[in-house]
Amino acid sequence: MNPLLLILFTILTLQAIAFVIAIIARYWVLRSESFELHGINVERATNLVAGYLAGVHDHRFGFPTGVFEIDDDRTEPGQVVAREINLRGSAGMAPIRFGISLPFLGAAAGFAMGADADDAGAGCMVSMLGGWLGFMLGLAAAAVLVIPFAFLAMVEILLRMLMRGEVLARIDEVAGEGDSVRVRFEMRGLSAFGVEHQLRRGMAPPQPEGAPRPPTAPIEVDQSPVARFDRLNAIYLAAVSIGLLISVSAFIVIGNTQTGSAGADSSYYGYEEEPYEEEGYEEEPYEEEPYEEEGYEEEPYEEEPYEEEGGYDEEEAQGYAPTRFVAAKRTFRRYWTAIDEGRYGAAYGIYYRTFRVEKGITRREFSAAEHRYLPDVGLERMTITRSSRNPTNPNELWLYVEVPIRDGAGDFAGECRLFYGDVRMFHADGRWYYRPGEAFGRKPSFGREGGGIRVLPSYSERCDY
């Protein structure tokens, strides 16, 4: 798995677990045992329990604060409600406000660039350009800063609401005893669960002198919120991390969307279509004669415009290695050059061997079939451009081609026909091959394979070769 996706998945999983625990702790009620107080009535017991609840704190979980206060609106004789203090807002709002101001700070800095210019007109132009550039840079920086901290603020506020603890104490008289009351506690939230041992210890009846004290849960030493790495800091770290990952992933996705087609032409991967070996057939060796294409200048004509692809390639002229498109285009031209020159065996060698075995045609049979038609190919009128089809395989490349052909024999002898459509080229063994037929679930559209064949009039300049 991609390490970036693994980290993103891990953080998302931890966040999901945190929300699940918060929801369970909020709606799962922990009820304590009943405690009896003697020599006190319900009203005085209510005040006593309220004073005690106001003094209990949870320092083991401590989120949102671990400190409880009495809810006066819900507290009445016989019932005491203490809720965990929940801070308003979020610590992430300050970075968000700063991030929002970055575009304006960048614009102000850019406008100041032209203040020292001697020429007023030049200074105004520099200020405008600098202001625009500063605003755009500030906007990009703001996006990187605001997105993670906005996610941080949202996670913090939601978790504070879900994890806020609550303790409910119910006080009623003991039947038959006018000076005795019974106290029961109901706790919701992780911080409320954390003070349960303090409530149990505080409500336990006093022991006679010399009697062994009952075992109680250990009390952890209080720690300063500044000195400890509490759960709020952990939530900040996780939220900022996932926010940054989302920001970077968004930029990567946008960049890949805009450059996806260009990247498909310039990248190469190691996967190759599994080669077939034809049983009982041994391929005859051949040597391809070097081919140099000569460009030409074409006079305009009133037919459908097409883009001429001559032998001159700008990348090769500047000393660059040929791209996938240039290399595949060269192989496709070499195929039709061999057909035009009557070297049918050499053209057969440019077919990818998988297709040769699928069709079950040997080199000799292919050469005999082509010889019956003696095709004359208009190489200088042939066009090759990039196809709109996206490859389904890293070694696959699609071209859109138009090839004028005039057969010297057969049923269409002397007739000028334009074969057009999409063709598939395939890279294997360090070279490109022509791969017609169906592969990877898709079929080319060139010529009779689902594309088109158009008969051209004799006066068409496409037939003037």
Contacts in CASP RR format, 6 or more apart in sequence:
PFRMAT RR
TARGET T0000
AUTHOR 0000-0000-0000
METHOD contacts of the structure
MODEL  1
MNPLLLILFTILTLQAIAFVIAIIARYWVLRSESFELHGINVERATNLVA
GYLAGVHDHRFGFPTGVFEIDDDRTEPGQVVAREINLRGSAGMAPIRFGI
SLPFLGAAAGFAMGADADDAGAGCMVSMLGGWLGFMLGLAAAAVLVIPFA
FLAMVEILLRMLMRGEVLARIDEVAGEGDSVRVRFEMRGLSAFGVEHQLR
RGMAPPQPEGAPRPPTAPIEVDQSPVARFDRLNAIYLAAVSIGLLISVSA
FIVIGNTQTGSAGADSSYYGYEEEPYEEEGYEEEPYEEEPYEEEGYEEEP
YEEEPYEEEGGYDEEEAQGYAPTRFVAAKRTFRRYWTAIDEGRYGAAYGI
YYRTFRVEKGITRREFSAAEHRYLPDVGLERMTITRSSRNPTNPNELWLY
VEVPIRDGAGDFAGECRLFYGDVRMFHADGRWYYRPGEAFGRKPSFGREG
GGIRVLPSYSERCDY
1 9 0 8 1.000
4 245 0 8 1.000
4 249 0 8 1.000
7 241 0 8 1.000
7 245 0 8 1.000
8 242 0 8 1.000
8 245 0 8 1.000
8 249 0 8 1.000
11 238 0 8 1.000
11 241 0 8 1.000
11 242 0 8 1.000
11 245 0 8 1.000
12 242 0 8 1.000
14 238 0 8 1.000
15 155 0 8 1.000
15 238 0 8 1.000
15 239 0 8 1.000
15 242 0 8 1.000
18 159 0 8 1.000
18 235 0 8 1.000
19 158 0 8 1.000
19 159 0 8 1.000
19 162 0 8 1.000
21 190 0 8 1.000
22 159 0 8 1.000
22 162 0 8 1.000
22 163 0 8 1.000
22 190 0 8 1.000
23 162 0 8 1.000
25 163 0 8 1.000
25 188 0 8 1.000
25 189 0 8 1.000
25 190 0 8 1.000
25 193 0 8 1.000
26 162 0 8 1.000
26 163 0 8 1.000
26 164 0 8 1.000
26 165 0 8 1.000
26 188 0 8 1.000
26 189 0 8 1.000
27 188 0 8 1.000
28 188 0 8 1.000
29 186 0 8 1.000
29 187 0 8 1.000
29 188 0 8 1.000
30 186 0 8 1.000
30 187 0 8 1.000
30 188 0 8 1.000
30 192 0 8 1.000
30 193 0 8 1.000
30 196 0 8 1.000
31 184 0 8 1.000
31 185 0 8 1.000
31 186 0 8 1.000
31 187 0 8 1.000
32 184 0 8 1.000
32 185 0 8 1.000
32 186 0 8 1.000
32 187 0 8 1.000
32 196 0 8 1.000
32 199 0 8 1.000
32 200 0 8 1.000
33 184 0 8 1.000
33 200 0 8 1.000
34 182 0 8 1.000
34 183 0 8 1.000
34 184 0 8 1.000
35 182 0 8 1.000
35 183 0 8 1.000
35 184 0 8 1.000
35 203 0 8 1.000
35 204 0 8 1.000
36 174 0 8 1.000
36 180 0 8 1.000
36 181 0 8 1.000
36 182 0 8 1.000
36 183 0 8 1.000
36 205 0 8 1.000
37 45 0 8 1.000
37 48 0 8 1.000
37 180 0 8 1.000
37 181 0 8 1.000
37 183 0 8 1.000
37 203 0 8 1.000
38 177 0 8 1.000
38 179 0 8 1.000
38 180 0 8 1.000
39 179 0 8 1.000
39 180 0 8 1.000
40 48 0 8 1.000
40 179 0 8 1.000
40 180 0 8 1.000
40 181 0 8 1.000
41 173 0 8 1.000
41 178 0 8 1.000
41 179 0 8 1.000
41 181 0 8 1.000
42 77 0 8 1.000
42 78 0 8 1.000
42 171 0 8 1.000
42 172 0 8 1.000
42 173 0 8 1.000
42 181 0 8 1.000
43 77 0 8 1.000
45 78 0 8 1.000
45 171 0 8 1.000
45 181 0 8 1.000
45 183 0 8 1.000
46 75 0 8 1.000
46 76 0 8 1.000
46 77 0 8 1.000
46 78 0 8 1.000
46 79 0 8 1.000
46 80 0 8 1.000
46 171 0 8 1.000
49 80 0 8 1.000
49 169 0 8 1.000
49 171 0 8 1.000
49 183 0 8 1.000
50 70 0 8 1.000
50 75 0 8 1.000
50 80 0 8 1.000
50 82 0 8 1.000
50 169 0 8 1.000
51 70 0 8 1.000
52 199 0 8 1.000
52 202 0 8 1.000
53 68 0 8 1.000
53 70 0 8 1.000
53 80 0 8 1.000
53 82 0 8 1.000
53 167 0 8 1.000
53 169 0 8 1.000
53 199 0 8 1.000
54 68 0 8 1.000
54 69 0 8 1.000
54 70 0 8 1.000
54 82 0 8 1.000
55 68 0 8 1.000
56 68 0 8 1.000
56 82 0 8 1.000
56 167 0 8 1.000
56 195 0 8 1.000
56 198 0 8 1.000
56 199 0 8 1.000
57 66 0 8 1.000
57 67 0 8 1.000
57 68 0 8 1.000
57 195 0 8 1.000
57 222 0 8 1.000
58 66 0 8 1.000
58 190 0 8 1.000
58 191 0 8 1.000
58 192 0 8 1.000
58 194 0 8 1.000
58 195 0 8 1.000
59 66 0 8 1.000
59 220 0 8 1.000
59 222 0 8 1.000
59 223 0 8 1.000
60 194 0 8 1.000
60 220 0 8 1.000
61 190 0 8 1.000
61 191 0 8 1.000
61 193 0 8 1.000
61 194 0 8 1.000
61 231 0 8 1.000
62 191 0 8 1.000
62 230 0 8 1.000
62 231 0 8 1.000
63 159 0 8 1.000
63 160 0 8 1.000
63 163 0 8 1.000
63 190 0 8 1.000
63 191 0 8 1.000
63 230 0 8 1.000
63 231 0 8 1.000
63 232 0 8 1.000
63 235 0 8 1.000
64 84 0 8 1.000
64 85 0 8 1.000
64 86 0 8 1.000
64 87 0 8 1.000
64 159 0 8 1.000
64 160 0 8 1.000
64 163 0 8 1.000
64 164 0 8 1.000
64 191 0 8 1.000
64 232 0 8 1.000
65 84 0 8 1.000
65 85 0 8 1.000
65 86 0 8 1.000
65 87 0 8 1.000
65 191 0 8 1.000
66 84 0 8 1.000
66 85 0 8 1.000
66 191 0 8 1.000
67 84 0 8 1.000
67 85 0 8 1.000
68 82 0 8 1.000
68 83 0 8 1.000
68 84 0 8 1.000
68 85 0 8 1.000
68 165 0 8 1.000
68 167 0 8 1.000
68 191 0 8 1.000
68 192 0 8 1.000
68 195 0 8 1.000
69 82 0 8 1.000
69 83 0 8 1.000
69 85 0 8 1.000
70 80 0 8 1.000
70 81 0 8 1.000
70 82 0 8 1.000
71 81 0 8 1.000
71 82 0 8 1.000
71 83 0 8 1.000
74 81 0 8 1.000
75 81 0 8 1.000
77 171 0 8 1.000
78 170 0 8 1.000
78 171 0 8 1.000
78 172 0 8 1.000
79 168 0 8 1.000
79 169 0 8 1.000
79 170 0 8 1.000
79 171 0 8 1.000
80 168 0 8 1.000
80 169 0 8 1.000
80 171 0 8 1.000
81 166 0 8 1.000
81 167 0 8 1.000
81 168 0 8 1.000
81 169 0 8 1.000
82 166 0 8 1.000
82 167 0 8 1.000
82 169 0 8 1.000
83 164 0 8 1.000
83 165 0 8 1.000
83 166 0 8 1.000
83 167 0 8 1.000
84 164 0 8 1.000
84 165 0 8 1.000
84 166 0 8 1.000
84 189 0 8 1.000
84 191 0 8 1.000
84 192 0 8 1.000
86 160 0 8 1.000
86 161 0 8 1.000
86 164 0 8 1.000
87 160 0 8 1.000
89 153 0 8 1.000
89 157 0 8 1.000
90 152 0 8 1.000
90 153 0 8 1.000
90 156 0 8 1.000
90 157 0 8 1.000
91 152 0 8 1.000
91 153 0 8 1.000
91 156 0 8 1.000
91 232 0 8 1.000
91 236 0 8 1.000
92 149 0 8 1.000
92 152 0 8 1.000
92 153 0 8 1.000
92 156 0 8 1.000
93 153 0 8 1.000
95 145 0 8 1.000
95 146 0 8 1.000
95 149 0 8 1.000
96 145 0 8 1.000
96 146 0 8 1.000
96 149 0 8 1.000
96 150 0 8 1.000
96 153 0 8 1.000
98 145 0 8 1.000
99 141 0 8 1.000
99 142 0 8 1.000
99 145 0 8 1.000
99 146 0 8 1.000
100 142 0 8 1.000
100 146 0 8 1.000
102 138 0 8 1.000
102 139 0 8 1.000
102 141 0 8 1.000
102 142 0 8 1.000
102 145 0 8 1.000
103 134 0 8 1.000
103 135 0 8 1.000
103 136 0 8 1.000
103 138 0 8 1.000
103 139 0 8 1.000
103 142 0 8 1.000
104 135 0 8 1.000
105 138 0 8 1.000
106 131 0 8 1.000
106 134 0 8 1.000
106 135 0 8 1.000
106 137 0 8 1.000
106 138 0 8 1.000
107 131 0 8 1.000
107 132 0 8 1.000
107 134 0 8 1.000
107 135 0 8 1.000
108 131 0 8 1.000
109 131 0 8 1.000
109 134 0 8 1.000
110 127 0 8 1.000
110 130 0 8 1.000
110 131 0 8 1.000
110 133 0 8 1.000
110 134 0 8 1.000
111 127 0 8 1.000
111 130 0 8 1.000
111 131 0 8 1.000
112 127 0 8 1.000
113 126 0 8 1.000
113 127 0 8 1.000
113 130 0 8 1.000
113 131 0 8 1.000
114 123 0 8 1.000
114 124 0 8 1.000
114 126 0 8 1.000
114 127 0 8 1.000
114 130 0 8 1.000
115 123 0 8 1.000
115 127 0 8 1.000
117 123 0 8 1.000
117 126 0 8 1.000
143 247 0 8 1.000
144 244 0 8 1.000
144 247 0 8 1.000
147 243 0 8 1.000
147 246 0 8 1.000
147 247 0 8 1.000
147 250 0 8 1.000
148 239 0 8 1.000
148 240 0 8 1.000
148 241 0 8 1.000
148 242 0 8 1.000
148 243 0 8 1.000
148 244 0 8 1.000
148 246 0 8 1.000
148 247 0 8 1.000
149 240 0 8 1.000
151 239 0 8 1.000
151 242 0 8 1.000
151 243 0 8 1.000
151 246 0 8 1.000
152 235 0 8 1.000
152 236 0 8 1.000
152 239 0 8 1.000
152 240 0 8 1.000
152 243 0 8 1.000
155 235 0 8 1.000
155 238 0 8 1.000
155 239 0 8 1.000
156 232 0 8 1.000
156 235 0 8 1.000
156 236 0 8 1.000
156 239 0 8 1.000
159 235 0 8 1.000
163 189 0 8 1.000
163 190 0 8 1.000
163 191 0 8 1.000
164 189 0 8 1.000
164 191 0 8 1.000
165 187 0 8 1.000
165 188 0 8 1.000
165 189 0 8 1.000
165 190 0 8 1.000
165 191 0 8 1.000
165 192 0 8 1.000
166 187 0 8 1.000
166 188 0 8 1.000
166 189 0 8 1.000
166 192 0 8 1.000
167 185 0 8 1.000
167 186 0 8 1.000
167 187 0 8 1.000
167 188 0 8 1.000
167 192 0 8 1.000
167 195 0 8 1.000
167 199 0 8 1.000
168 185 0 8 1.000
168 186 0 8 1.000
168 187 0 8 1.000
168 188 0 8 1.000
169 183 0 8 1.000
169 184 0 8 1.000
169 185 0 8 1.000
169 186 0 8 1.000
170 183 0 8 1.000
170 184 0 8 1.000
170 186 0 8 1.000
171 181 0 8 1.000
171 182 0 8 1.000
171 183 0 8 1.000
172 181 0 8 1.000
172 182 0 8 1.000
173 180 0 8 1.000
173 181 0 8 1.000
173 182 0 8 1.000
174 180 0 8 1.000
174 181 0 8 1.000
174 182 0 8 1.000
183 203 0 8 1.000
185 196 0 8 1.000
185 199 0 8 1.000
187 193 0 8 1.000
187 195 0 8 1.000
187 196 0 8 1.000
197 216 0 8 1.000
197 217 0 8 1.000
197 219 0 8 1.000
198 219 0 8 1.000
200 216 0 8 1.000
201 216 0 8 1.000
201 217 0 8 1.000
204 214 0 8 1.000
207 213 0 8 1.000
207 214 0 8 1.000
261 386 0 8 1.000
261 390 0 8 1.000
264 390 0 8 1.000
264 391 0 8 1.000
264 397 0 8 1.000
265 323 0 8 1.000
265 324 0 8 1.000
265 325 0 8 1.000
265 386 0 8 1.000
265 397 0 8 1.000
266 323 0 8 1.000
266 324 0 8 1.000
267 324 0 8 1.000
267 394 0 8 1.000
268 324 0 8 1.000
268 394 0 8 1.000
268 395 0 8 1.000
268 427 0 8 1.000
269 394 0 8 1.000
269 395 0 8 1.000
270 394 0 8 1.000
270 395 0 8 1.000
271 393 0 8 1.000
271 394 0 8 1.000
271 395 0 8 1.000
272 395 0 8 1.000
272 427 0 8 1.000
272 428 0 8 1.000
272 429 0 8 1.000
273 352 0 8 1.000
273 354 0 8 1.000
273 393 0 8 1.000
273 395 0 8 1.000
273 426 0 8 1.000
273 428 0 8 1.000
273 439 0 8 1.000
274 354 0 8 1.000
275 353 0 8 1.000
275 354 0 8 1.000
275 428 0 8 1.000
276 353 0 8 1.000
276 354 0 8 1.000
276 357 0 8 1.000
276 358 0 8 1.000
277 353 0 8 1.000
277 357 0 8 1.000
278 353 0 8 1.000
278 356 0 8 1.000
278 357 0 8 1.000
278 360 0 8 1.000
281 362 0 8 1.000
283 349 0 8 1.000
283 353 0 8 1.000
283 363 0 8 1.000
284 345 0 8 1.000
284 363 0 8 1.000
286 345 0 8 1.000
286 346 0 8 1.000
286 349 0 8 1.000
288 334 0 8 1.000
288 338 0 8 1.000
288 346 0 8 1.000
289 343 0 8 1.000
289 346 0 8 1.000
291 333 0 8 1.000
291 334 0 8 1.000
291 337 0 8 1.000
292 311 0 8 1.000
293 310 0 8 1.000
293 311 0 8 1.000
293 333 0 8 1.000
293 379 0 8 1.000
294 311 0 8 1.000
294 380 0 8 1.000
295 310 0 8 1.000
295 311 0 8 1.000
295 312 0 8 1.000
295 380 0 8 1.000
296 310 0 8 1.000
296 380 0 8 1.000
298 308 0 8 1.000
298 461 0 8 1.000
299 461 0 8 1.000
301 460 0 8 1.000
301 461 0 8 1.000
303 460 0 8 1.000
303 461 0 8 1.000
303 462 0 8 1.000
306 383 0 8 1.000
306 402 0 8 1.000
307 383 0 8 1.000
307 385 0 8 1.000
308 383 0 8 1.000
309 329 0 8 1.000
309 382 0 8 1.000
309 383 0 8 1.000
309 384 0 8 1.000
309 385 0 8 1.000
310 380 0 8 1.000
313 322 0 8 1.000
313 326 0 8 1.000
315 321 0 8 1.000
315 322 0 8 1.000
315 323 0 8 1.000
315 326 0 8 1.000
316 322 0 8 1.000
316 326 0 8 1.000
322 330 0 8 1.000
324 397 0 8 1.000
324 427 0 8 1.000
325 386 0 8 1.000
325 397 0 8 1.000
325 399 0 8 1.000
327 432 0 8 1.000
328 397 0 8 1.000
328 399 0 8 1.000
328 425 0 8 1.000
328 427 0 8 1.000
328 432 0 8 1.000
329 384 0 8 1.000
329 399 0 8 1.000
330 432 0 8 1.000
331 350 0 8 1.000
331 425 0 8 1.000
331 431 0 8 1.000
331 432 0 8 1.000
331 433 0 8 1.000
331 434 0 8 1.000
332 384 0 8 1.000
332 399 0 8 1.000
332 401 0 8 1.000
332 423 0 8 1.000
332 425 0 8 1.000
332 434 0 8 1.000
333 379 0 8 1.000
333 382 0 8 1.000
333 384 0 8 1.000
334 350 0 8 1.000
335 347 0 8 1.000
335 350 0 8 1.000
335 434 0 8 1.000
336 347 0 8 1.000
336 377 0 8 1.000
336 379 0 8 1.000
336 382 0 8 1.000
336 403 0 8 1.000
337 377 0 8 1.000
337 379 0 8 1.000
338 344 0 8 1.000
338 345 0 8 1.000
338 346 0 8 1.000
338 347 0 8 1.000
338 350 0 8 1.000
339 347 0 8 1.000
339 370 0 8 1.000
339 375 0 8 1.000
339 377 0 8 1.000
340 375 0 8 1.000
340 376 0 8 1.000
340 377 0 8 1.000
340 378 0 8 1.000
340 379 0 8 1.000
342 370 0 8 1.000
342 371 0 8 1.000
344 366 0 8 1.000
344 367 0 8 1.000
344 370 0 8 1.000
344 371 0 8 1.000
345 363 0 8 1.000
345 366 0 8 1.000
345 367 0 8 1.000
347 366 0 8 1.000
347 370 0 8 1.000
348 356 0 8 1.000
348 363 0 8 1.000
348 366 0 8 1.000
348 367 0 8 1.000
349 363 0 8 1.000
350 433 0 8 1.000
350 434 0 8 1.000
351 433 0 8 1.000
351 434 0 8 1.000
351 435 0 8 1.000
351 436 0 8 1.000
352 426 0 8 1.000
352 428 0 8 1.000
352 433 0 8 1.000
352 434 0 8 1.000
352 435 0 8 1.000
353 433 0 8 1.000
354 435 0 8 1.000
354 439 0 8 1.000
355 435 0 8 1.000
355 436 0 8 1.000
355 437 0 8 1.000
355 439 0 8 1.000
358 437 0 8 1.000
361 369 0 8 1.000
372 409 0 8 1.000
372 410 0 8 1.000
373 407 0 8 1.000
373 408 0 8 1.000
373 409 0 8 1.000
373 410 0 8 1.000
373 412 0 8 1.000
374 407 0 8 1.000
374 408 0 8 1.000
374 409 0 8 1.000
375 405 0 8 1.000
375 406 0 8 1.000
375 407 0 8 1.000
375 408 0 8 1.000
376 405 0 8 1.000
376 406 0 8 1.000
376 407 0 8 1.000
376 408 0 8 1.000
377 403 0 8 1.000
377 404 0 8 1.000
377 405 0 8 1.000
378 403 0 8 1.000
378 404 0 8 1.000
378 405 0 8 1.000
378 406 0 8 1.000
378 465 0 8 1.000
379 465 0 8 1.000
380 465 0 8 1.000
381 404 0 8 1.000
381 461 0 8 1.000
381 462 0 8 1.000
381 463 0 8 1.000
381 464 0 8 1.000
381 465 0 8 1.000
382 401 0 8 1.000
382 402 0 8 1.000
382 403 0 8 1.000
382 404 0 8 1.000
383 401 0 8 1.000
383 402 0 8 1.000
384 399 0 8 1.000
384 400 0 8 1.000
384 401 0 8 1.000
385 399 0 8 1.000
385 400 0 8 1.000
385 401 0 8 1.000
386 398 0 8 1.000
386 399 0 8 1.000
386 400 0 8 1.000
387 398 0 8 1.000
387 399 0 8 1.000
387 400 0 8 1.000
387 422 0 8 1.000
387 423 0 8 1.000
388 400 0 8 1.000
389 398 0 8 1.000
389 422 0 8 1.000
389 442 0 8 1.000
390 398 0 8 1.000
391 397 0 8 1.000
391 398 0 8 1.000
392 440 0 8 1.000
392 441 0 8 1.000
392 442 0 8 1.000
393 426 0 8 1.000
393 440 0 8 1.000
395 426 0 8 1.000
395 427 0 8 1.000
395 428 0 8 1.000
396 424 0 8 1.000
396 425 0 8 1.000
396 426 0 8 1.000
396 427 0 8 1.000
396 435 0 8 1.000
396 439 0 8 1.000
396 440 0 8 1.000
397 424 0 8 1.000
397 425 0 8 1.000
397 426 0 8 1.000
397 427 0 8 1.000
397 432 0 8 1.000
398 422 0 8 1.000
398 423 0 8 1.000
398 424 0 8 1.000
398 425 0 8 1.000
399 422 0 8 1.000
399 423 0 8 1.000
399 425 0 8 1.000
400 420 0 8 1.000
400 421 0 8 1.000
400 422 0 8 1.000
400 423 0 8 1.000
401 419 0 8 1.000
401 420 0 8 1.000
401 421 0 8 1.000
401 422 0 8 1.000
401 423 0 8 1.000
401 446 0 8 1.000
402 418 0 8 1.000
402 419 0 8 1.000
402 420 0 8 1.000
402 421 0 8 1.000
403 418 0 8 1.000
403 419 0 8 1.000
403 420 0 8 1.000
404 416 0 8 1.000
404 417 0 8 1.000
404 418 0 8 1.000
404 419 0 8 1.000
404 456 0 8 1.000
404 462 0 8 1.000
404 463 0 8 1.000
404 465 0 8 1.000
405 416 0 8 1.000
405 417 0 8 1.000
405 418 0 8 1.000
405 419 0 8 1.000
406 414 0 8 1.000
406 415 0 8 1.000
406 416 0 8 1.000
406 417 0 8 1.000
406 463 0 8 1.000
407 413 0 8 1.000
407 414 0 8 1.000
407 415 0 8 1.000
408 414 0 8 1.000
415 455 0 8 1.000
416 455 0 8 1.000
416 456 0 8 1.000
416 457 0 8 1.000
416 458 0 8 1.000
416 460 0 8 1.000
416 462 0 8 1.000
416 463 0 8 1.000
417 453 0 8 1.000
417 454 0 8 1.000
417 455 0 8 1.000
417 456 0 8 1.000
418 453 0 8 1.000
418 454 0 8 1.000
418 455 0 8 1.000
418 456 0 8 1.000
418 462 0 8 1.000
419 446 0 8 1.000
419 447 0 8 1.000
419 452 0 8 1.000
419 453 0 8 1.000
420 446 0 8 1.000
420 447 0 8 1.000
420 451 0 8 1.000
420 452 0 8 1.000
420 453 0 8 1.000
420 454 0 8 1.000
421 444 0 8 1.000
421 445 0 8 1.000
421 446 0 8 1.000
421 447 0 8 1.000
421 451 0 8 1.000
421 452 0 8 1.000
422 444 0 8 1.000
422 445 0 8 1.000
422 446 0 8 1.000
422 451 0 8 1.000
423 434 0 8 1.000
423 436 0 8 1.000
423 444 0 8 1.000
423 446 0 8 1.000
424 435 0 8 1.000
424 436 0 8 1.000
424 437 0 8 1.000
424 439 0 8 1.000
424 444 0 8 1.000
425 432 0 8 1.000
425 433 0 8 1.000
425 434 0 8 1.000
425 435 0 8 1.000
426 432 0 8 1.000
426 433 0 8 1.000
426 434 0 8 1.000
426 435 0 8 1.000
426 439 0 8 1.000
427 433 0 8 1.000
436 444 0 8 1.000
436 446 0 8 1.000
436 449 0 8 1.000
437 443 0 8 1.000
437 444 0 8 1.000
437 449 0 8 1.000
443 449 0 8 1.000
443 450 0 8 1.000
444 450 0 8 1.000
444 451 0 8 1.000
445 451 0 8 1.000
445 452 0 8 1.000
446 452 0 8 1.000
447 453 0 8 1.000
456 462 0 8 1.000
456 463 0 8 1.000
457 463 0 8 1.000
END
